[in-house]
């Protein structure tokens, strides 16, 4: 089954502060291991929300909202698409990402793991 890991943005990330060399090296090593093992299908980082925009549709109208966005805790800073046999395995892989951040001195970190839709995600109505 495929899972998406979403690494939440931090205040430092939103100000444009680059990751530390330790974090970059740790993530590069983990990425290489994940690709070689066939568990990491895709990954990447996102620029701060100041470089982005949102489109909101409500009441029959569209609105474009340019970044930056206020709620940092709701923003995604990076992502990975994983192939894992179970949620438990996906969590193990995500915990390795947490370990890399902790070992690089990141004081606060949050990552979300969710399965991707597939044909069996929904069963026909009975």
mmCIF file of the C-alpha atoms, coordinates in Angstrom:
data_MODEL
# 
_entry.id   MODEL 
# 
loop_
_atom_site.group_PDB 
_atom_site.id 
_atom_site.type_symbol 
_atom_site.label_atom_id 
_atom_site.label_alt_id 
_atom_site.label_comp_id 
_atom_site.label_asym_id 
_atom_site.label_entity_id 
_atom_site.label_seq_id 
_atom_site.pdbx_PDB_ins_code 
_atom_site.Cartn_x 
_atom_site.Cartn_y 
_atom_site.Cartn_z 
_atom_site.occupancy 
_atom_site.B_iso_or_equiv 
_atom_site.pdbx_formal_charge 
_atom_site.auth_seq_id 
_atom_site.auth_comp_id 
_atom_site.auth_asym_id 
_atom_site.auth_atom_id 
_atom_site.pdbx_PDB_model_num 
ATOM 1   C CA . UNK A 1 1   ? 0.000   0.000  0.000  1.00 0.00 ? 1   UNK A CA 1 
ATOM 2   C CA . UNK A 1 2   ? 1.168   3.532  -0.659 1.00 0.00 ? 2   UNK A CA 1 
ATOM 3   C CA . UNK A 1 3   ? 1.370   6.167  2.044  1.00 0.00 ? 3   UNK A CA 1 
ATOM 4   C CA . UNK A 1 4   ? 2.092   9.860  2.028  1.00 0.00 ? 4   UNK A CA 1 
ATOM 5   C CA . UNK A 1 5   ? 4.250   11.402 4.730  1.00 0.00 ? 5   UNK A CA 1 
ATOM 6   C CA . UNK A 1 6   ? 3.755   15.119 5.155  1.00 0.00 ? 6   UNK A CA 1 
ATOM 7   C CA . UNK A 1 7   ? 6.397   16.952 7.128  1.00 0.00 ? 7   UNK A CA 1 
ATOM 8   C CA . UNK A 1 8   ? 4.856   19.960 8.814  1.00 0.00 ? 8   UNK A CA 1 
ATOM 9   C CA . UNK A 1 9   ? 6.448   23.356 8.337  1.00 0.00 ? 9   UNK A CA 1 
ATOM 10  C CA . UNK A 1 10  ? 8.055   25.225 11.219 1.00 0.00 ? 10  UNK A CA 1 
ATOM 11  C CA . UNK A 1 11  ? 8.449   28.946 11.929 1.00 0.00 ? 11  UNK A CA 1 
ATOM 12  C CA . UNK A 1 12  ? 12.109  28.741 10.849 1.00 0.00 ? 12  UNK A CA 1 
ATOM 13  C CA . UNK A 1 13  ? 11.079  27.037 7.615  1.00 0.00 ? 13  UNK A CA 1 
ATOM 14  C CA . UNK A 1 14  ? 8.487   29.741 6.921  1.00 0.00 ? 14  UNK A CA 1 
ATOM 15  C CA . UNK A 1 15  ? 11.092  32.500 7.384  1.00 0.00 ? 15  UNK A CA 1 
ATOM 16  C CA . UNK A 1 16  ? 13.205  30.839 4.699  1.00 0.00 ? 16  UNK A CA 1 
ATOM 17  C CA . UNK A 1 17  ? 15.905  29.573 7.066  1.00 0.00 ? 17  UNK A CA 1 
ATOM 18  C CA . UNK A 1 18  ? 17.569  26.612 5.323  1.00 0.00 ? 18  UNK A CA 1 
ATOM 19  C CA . UNK A 1 19  ? 17.871  23.247 7.080  1.00 0.00 ? 19  UNK A CA 1 
ATOM 20  C CA . UNK A 1 20  ? 21.133  22.613 8.923  1.00 0.00 ? 20  UNK A CA 1 
ATOM 21  C CA . UNK A 1 21  ? 23.914  20.718 7.120  1.00 0.00 ? 21  UNK A CA 1 
ATOM 22  C CA . UNK A 1 22  ? 23.401  17.876 9.654  1.00 0.00 ? 22  UNK A CA 1 
ATOM 23  C CA . UNK A 1 23  ? 19.728  17.612 8.774  1.00 0.00 ? 23  UNK A CA 1 
ATOM 24  C CA . UNK A 1 24  ? 20.418  17.730 5.042  1.00 0.00 ? 24  UNK A CA 1 
ATOM 25  C CA . UNK A 1 25  ? 23.087  15.008 5.330  1.00 0.00 ? 25  UNK A CA 1 
ATOM 26  C CA . UNK A 1 26  ? 20.851  12.805 7.474  1.00 0.00 ? 26  UNK A CA 1 
ATOM 27  C CA . UNK A 1 27  ? 17.898  13.155 5.126  1.00 0.00 ? 27  UNK A CA 1 
ATOM 28  C CA . UNK A 1 28  ? 20.095  12.503 2.062  1.00 0.00 ? 28  UNK A CA 1 
ATOM 29  C CA . UNK A 1 29  ? 21.335  9.260  3.637  1.00 0.00 ? 29  UNK A CA 1 
ATOM 30  C CA . UNK A 1 30  ? 17.823  8.188  4.643  1.00 0.00 ? 30  UNK A CA 1 
ATOM 31  C CA . UNK A 1 31  ? 16.483  9.051  1.174  1.00 0.00 ? 31  UNK A CA 1 
ATOM 32  C CA . UNK A 1 32  ? 19.192  6.981  -0.490 1.00 0.00 ? 32  UNK A CA 1 
ATOM 33  C CA . UNK A 1 33  ? 18.449  4.011  1.786  1.00 0.00 ? 33  UNK A CA 1 
ATOM 34  C CA . UNK A 1 34  ? 14.701  4.299  1.150  1.00 0.00 ? 34  UNK A CA 1 
ATOM 35  C CA . UNK A 1 35  ? 15.128  4.406  -2.628 1.00 0.00 ? 35  UNK A CA 1 
ATOM 36  C CA . UNK A 1 36  ? 17.505  1.408  -2.624 1.00 0.00 ? 36  UNK A CA 1 
ATOM 37  C CA . UNK A 1 37  ? 15.057  -0.572 -0.463 1.00 0.00 ? 37  UNK A CA 1 
ATOM 38  C CA . UNK A 1 38  ? 12.154  0.262  -2.796 1.00 0.00 ? 38  UNK A CA 1 
ATOM 39  C CA . UNK A 1 39  ? 10.216  1.908  0.037  1.00 0.00 ? 39  UNK A CA 1 
ATOM 40  C CA . UNK A 1 40  ? 10.639  5.547  -1.064 1.00 0.00 ? 40  UNK A CA 1 
ATOM 41  C CA . UNK A 1 41  ? 8.855   6.272  -4.335 1.00 0.00 ? 41  UNK A CA 1 
ATOM 42  C CA . UNK A 1 42  ? 9.073   10.085 -4.362 1.00 0.00 ? 42  UNK A CA 1 
ATOM 43  C CA . UNK A 1 43  ? 9.981   12.911 -2.029 1.00 0.00 ? 43  UNK A CA 1 
ATOM 44  C CA . UNK A 1 44  ? 10.583  16.622 -2.005 1.00 0.00 ? 44  UNK A CA 1 
ATOM 45  C CA . UNK A 1 45  ? 10.522  19.836 -0.074 1.00 0.00 ? 45  UNK A CA 1 
ATOM 46  C CA . UNK A 1 46  ? 8.309   22.828 -0.598 1.00 0.00 ? 46  UNK A CA 1 
ATOM 47  C CA . UNK A 1 47  ? 9.254   26.487 -0.597 1.00 0.00 ? 47  UNK A CA 1 
ATOM 48  C CA . UNK A 1 48  ? 7.754   28.639 2.201  1.00 0.00 ? 48  UNK A CA 1 
ATOM 49  C CA . UNK A 1 49  ? 4.095   29.597 1.853  1.00 0.00 ? 49  UNK A CA 1 
ATOM 50  C CA . UNK A 1 50  ? 5.120   33.140 0.855  1.00 0.00 ? 50  UNK A CA 1 
ATOM 51  C CA . UNK A 1 51  ? 5.898   31.645 -2.575 1.00 0.00 ? 51  UNK A CA 1 
ATOM 52  C CA . UNK A 1 52  ? 2.475   30.010 -2.867 1.00 0.00 ? 52  UNK A CA 1 
ATOM 53  C CA . UNK A 1 53  ? -1.216  30.740 -3.220 1.00 0.00 ? 53  UNK A CA 1 
ATOM 54  C CA . UNK A 1 54  ? -4.553  29.129 -2.410 1.00 0.00 ? 54  UNK A CA 1 
ATOM 55  C CA . UNK A 1 55  ? -7.737  29.038 -4.414 1.00 0.00 ? 55  UNK A CA 1 
ATOM 56  C CA . UNK A 1 56  ? -10.884 29.064 -2.301 1.00 0.00 ? 56  UNK A CA 1 
ATOM 57  C CA . UNK A 1 57  ? -14.308 28.314 -3.733 1.00 0.00 ? 57  UNK A CA 1 
ATOM 58  C CA . UNK A 1 58  ? -17.356 29.248 -1.653 1.00 0.00 ? 58  UNK A CA 1 
ATOM 59  C CA . UNK A 1 59  ? -20.838 30.523 -2.389 1.00 0.00 ? 59  UNK A CA 1 
ATOM 60  C CA . UNK A 1 60  ? -20.308 30.168 -6.125 1.00 0.00 ? 60  UNK A CA 1 
ATOM 61  C CA . UNK A 1 61  ? -17.221 32.406 -6.123 1.00 0.00 ? 61  UNK A CA 1 
ATOM 62  C CA . UNK A 1 62  ? -13.515 31.787 -6.409 1.00 0.00 ? 62  UNK A CA 1 
ATOM 63  C CA . UNK A 1 63  ? -10.920 33.720 -4.476 1.00 0.00 ? 63  UNK A CA 1 
ATOM 64  C CA . UNK A 1 64  ? -7.145  33.591 -4.805 1.00 0.00 ? 64  UNK A CA 1 
ATOM 65  C CA . UNK A 1 65  ? -5.252  34.092 -1.567 1.00 0.00 ? 65  UNK A CA 1 
ATOM 66  C CA . UNK A 1 66  ? -1.544  34.734 -1.915 1.00 0.00 ? 66  UNK A CA 1 
ATOM 67  C CA . UNK A 1 67  ? 0.862   33.510 0.756  1.00 0.00 ? 67  UNK A CA 1 
ATOM 68  C CA . UNK A 1 68  ? 2.289   33.727 3.272  1.00 0.00 ? 68  UNK A CA 1 
ATOM 69  C CA . UNK A 1 69  ? -0.283  31.930 5.370  1.00 0.00 ? 69  UNK A CA 1 
ATOM 70  C CA . UNK A 1 70  ? -0.654  32.587 9.086  1.00 0.00 ? 70  UNK A CA 1 
ATOM 71  C CA . UNK A 1 71  ? -1.204  29.081 10.493 1.00 0.00 ? 71  UNK A CA 1 
ATOM 72  C CA . UNK A 1 72  ? 2.257   27.503 10.260 1.00 0.00 ? 72  UNK A CA 1 
ATOM 73  C CA . UNK A 1 73  ? 1.066   24.339 12.029 1.00 0.00 ? 73  UNK A CA 1 
ATOM 74  C CA . UNK A 1 74  ? -1.237  23.613 9.082  1.00 0.00 ? 74  UNK A CA 1 
ATOM 75  C CA . UNK A 1 75  ? 1.445   23.962 6.397  1.00 0.00 ? 75  UNK A CA 1 
ATOM 76  C CA . UNK A 1 76  ? 3.365   21.178 4.711  1.00 0.00 ? 76  UNK A CA 1 
ATOM 77  C CA . UNK A 1 77  ? 7.097   21.709 4.312  1.00 0.00 ? 77  UNK A CA 1 
ATOM 78  C CA . UNK A 1 78  ? 7.984   18.412 2.650  1.00 0.00 ? 78  UNK A CA 1 
ATOM 79  C CA . UNK A 1 79  ? 6.511   15.120 1.559  1.00 0.00 ? 79  UNK A CA 1 
ATOM 80  C CA . UNK A 1 80  ? 7.351   11.539 0.701  1.00 0.00 ? 80  UNK A CA 1 
ATOM 81  C CA . UNK A 1 81  ? 5.409   8.794  -1.046 1.00 0.00 ? 81  UNK A CA 1 
ATOM 82  C CA . UNK A 1 82  ? 6.155   5.405  0.491  1.00 0.00 ? 82  UNK A CA 1 
ATOM 83  C CA . UNK A 1 83  ? 5.448   1.803  -0.368 1.00 0.00 ? 83  UNK A CA 1 
ATOM 84  C CA . UNK A 1 84  ? 4.784   -0.096 2.865  1.00 0.00 ? 84  UNK A CA 1 
ATOM 85  C CA . UNK A 1 85  ? 3.097   -3.386 3.670  1.00 0.00 ? 85  UNK A CA 1 
ATOM 86  C CA . UNK A 1 86  ? 1.142   -1.888 6.578  1.00 0.00 ? 86  UNK A CA 1 
ATOM 87  C CA . UNK A 1 87  ? 0.456   1.259  8.553  1.00 0.00 ? 87  UNK A CA 1 
ATOM 88  C CA . UNK A 1 88  ? 2.883   -0.058 11.182 1.00 0.00 ? 88  UNK A CA 1 
ATOM 89  C CA . UNK A 1 89  ? 5.663   -0.285 8.589  1.00 0.00 ? 89  UNK A CA 1 
ATOM 90  C CA . UNK A 1 90  ? 4.854   3.231  7.327  1.00 0.00 ? 90  UNK A CA 1 
ATOM 91  C CA . UNK A 1 91  ? 5.061   4.460  10.928 1.00 0.00 ? 91  UNK A CA 1 
ATOM 92  C CA . UNK A 1 92  ? 8.464   2.788  11.334 1.00 0.00 ? 92  UNK A CA 1 
ATOM 93  C CA . UNK A 1 93  ? 9.717   4.615  8.240  1.00 0.00 ? 93  UNK A CA 1 
ATOM 94  C CA . UNK A 1 94  ? 8.270   7.906  9.503  1.00 0.00 ? 94  UNK A CA 1 
ATOM 95  C CA . UNK A 1 95  ? 9.955   7.410  12.871 1.00 0.00 ? 95  UNK A CA 1 
ATOM 96  C CA . UNK A 1 96  ? 13.287  7.156  11.057 1.00 0.00 ? 96  UNK A CA 1 
ATOM 97  C CA . UNK A 1 97  ? 12.587  10.625 9.597  1.00 0.00 ? 97  UNK A CA 1 
ATOM 98  C CA . UNK A 1 98  ? 11.800  11.897 13.106 1.00 0.00 ? 98  UNK A CA 1 
ATOM 99  C CA . UNK A 1 99  ? 15.073  10.385 14.372 1.00 0.00 ? 99  UNK A CA 1 
ATOM 100 C CA . UNK A 1 100 ? 17.068  12.218 11.691 1.00 0.00 ? 100 UNK A CA 1 
ATOM 101 C CA . UNK A 1 101 ? 15.473  15.523 12.709 1.00 0.00 ? 101 UNK A CA 1 
ATOM 102 C CA . UNK A 1 102 ? 15.999  14.915 16.438 1.00 0.00 ? 102 UNK A CA 1 
ATOM 103 C CA . UNK A 1 103 ? 19.632  13.901 15.859 1.00 0.00 ? 103 UNK A CA 1 
ATOM 104 C CA . UNK A 1 104 ? 20.155  17.112 13.858 1.00 0.00 ? 104 UNK A CA 1 
ATOM 105 C CA . UNK A 1 105 ? 18.934  19.176 16.824 1.00 0.00 ? 105 UNK A CA 1 
ATOM 106 C CA . UNK A 1 106 ? 15.404  19.995 15.660 1.00 0.00 ? 106 UNK A CA 1 
ATOM 107 C CA . UNK A 1 107 ? 13.508  20.821 18.858 1.00 0.00 ? 107 UNK A CA 1 
ATOM 108 C CA . UNK A 1 108 ? 9.937   20.512 17.538 1.00 0.00 ? 108 UNK A CA 1 
ATOM 109 C CA . UNK A 1 109 ? 8.798   18.339 14.682 1.00 0.00 ? 109 UNK A CA 1 
ATOM 110 C CA . UNK A 1 110 ? 5.568   16.872 13.373 1.00 0.00 ? 110 UNK A CA 1 
ATOM 111 C CA . UNK A 1 111 ? 4.932   14.438 10.559 1.00 0.00 ? 111 UNK A CA 1 
ATOM 112 C CA . UNK A 1 112 ? 1.608   13.105 9.271  1.00 0.00 ? 112 UNK A CA 1 
ATOM 113 C CA . UNK A 1 113 ? 1.232   9.694  7.629  1.00 0.00 ? 113 UNK A CA 1 
ATOM 114 C CA . UNK A 1 114 ? -1.830  8.818  5.546  1.00 0.00 ? 114 UNK A CA 1 
ATOM 115 C CA . UNK A 1 115 ? -2.631  6.028  3.114  1.00 0.00 ? 115 UNK A CA 1 
ATOM 116 C CA . UNK A 1 116 ? -3.307  7.012  -0.487 1.00 0.00 ? 116 UNK A CA 1 
ATOM 117 C CA . UNK A 1 117 ? -6.601  6.106  -2.132 1.00 0.00 ? 117 UNK A CA 1 
ATOM 118 C CA . UNK A 1 118 ? -6.653  2.914  -4.173 1.00 0.00 ? 118 UNK A CA 1 
ATOM 119 C CA . UNK A 1 119 ? -9.369  0.874  -5.853 1.00 0.00 ? 119 UNK A CA 1 
ATOM 120 C CA . UNK A 1 120 ? -10.215 -1.007 -2.648 1.00 0.00 ? 120 UNK A CA 1 
ATOM 121 C CA . UNK A 1 121 ? -10.484 2.194  -0.574 1.00 0.00 ? 121 UNK A CA 1 
ATOM 122 C CA . UNK A 1 122 ? -14.206 2.302  -1.197 1.00 0.00 ? 122 UNK A CA 1 
ATOM 123 C CA . UNK A 1 123 ? -16.563 -0.597 -1.451 1.00 0.00 ? 123 UNK A CA 1 
ATOM 124 C CA . UNK A 1 124 ? -19.714 -0.352 -3.570 1.00 0.00 ? 124 UNK A CA 1 
ATOM 125 C CA . UNK A 1 125 ? -22.840 0.821  -1.736 1.00 0.00 ? 125 UNK A CA 1 
ATOM 126 C CA . UNK A 1 126 ? -25.170 -2.021 -0.761 1.00 0.00 ? 126 UNK A CA 1 
# 
